[in-house]
Amino acid sequence: MKIVIDEEKCVAAGQCVGAAGEVFDQRDEDGIVVLLNPSPPAELADDVRRAAAVCPALAIVIEE
């Protein structure tokens, strides 16, 4: 699993952090998503998929 973030689409809603805080964070200055781990371990796959699904801007792309 590889994660790609489109920062231009991100609306700083923070849903990704709530779903997968081990993989996503937000910048302090504007709340835009920060990818902590672009290739997370398999045990986080469900959380990452949930984060992508709840992103209101569809800024998270998962490459399997």
C-alpha positions as CSV (number, residue, x, y, z in Angstrom):
1,M,0.0,0.0,0.0
2,K,1.3,3.4,-1.0
3,I,-0.5,6.7,0.0
4,V,-0.5,9.8,-2.2
5,I,-1.8,13.1,-0.8
6,D,-3.1,16.0,-3.0
7,E,-2.4,19.0,-0.8
8,E,-4.2,21.3,-3.2
9,K,-7.5,19.4,-2.6
10,C,-7.1,19.2,1.2
11,V,-9.7,21.3,3.1
12,A,-8.1,20.7,6.5
13,A,-11.1,18.9,7.9
14,G,-8.9,16.5,10.0
15,Q,-11.0,13.4,9.3
16,C,-7.9,11.5,8.2
17,V,-6.2,12.2,11.5
18,G,-9.2,10.9,13.4
19,A,-9.3,7.7,11.3
20,A,-5.5,7.0,11.1
21,G,-3.5,9.2,13.4
22,E,-0.5,7.0,13.0
23,V,-0.3,7.8,9.3
24,F,-1.7,11.4,9.0
25,D,-1.2,14.6,10.9
26,Q,-2.0,18.3,10.1
27,R,0.2,21.3,9.7
28,D,-0.1,23.7,12.6
29,E,-0.3,26.8,10.5
30,D,-3.2,25.9,8.2
31,G,-4.4,22.4,9.0
32,I,-3.4,20.8,5.7
33,V,-2.7,17.1,5.9
34,V,0.8,15.8,6.6
35,L,1.6,12.3,5.5
36,L,3.7,10.7,8.3
37,N,4.1,7.3,6.6
38,P,3.6,6.9,2.8
39,S,3.9,3.1,3.1
40,P,2.2,2.1,6.3
41,P,2.3,-1.5,7.7
42,A,-0.5,-3.9,6.8
43,E,-2.1,-3.7,10.2
44,L,-3.0,0.0,9.5
45,A,-4.5,-0.7,6.1
46,D,-8.1,-0.6,7.3
47,D,-7.6,2.6,9.1
48,V,-6.0,4.2,6.1
49,R,-8.8,3.1,3.8
50,R,-11.3,4.5,6.3
51,A,-9.4,7.8,6.3
52,A,-9.5,8.0,2.5
53,A,-13.2,7.2,2.5
54,V,-14.1,9.9,5.0
55,C,-12.0,12.7,3.4
56,P,-14.5,15.3,2.2
57,A,-12.1,16.6,-0.4
58,L,-11.0,13.1,-1.7
59,A,-7.4,14.3,-1.2
60,I,-6.1,10.8,-0.2
61,V,-5.3,8.3,-2.9
62,I,-4.3,4.7,-2.1
63,E,-2.2,2.7,-4.5
64,E,-2.4,-1.0,-3.7
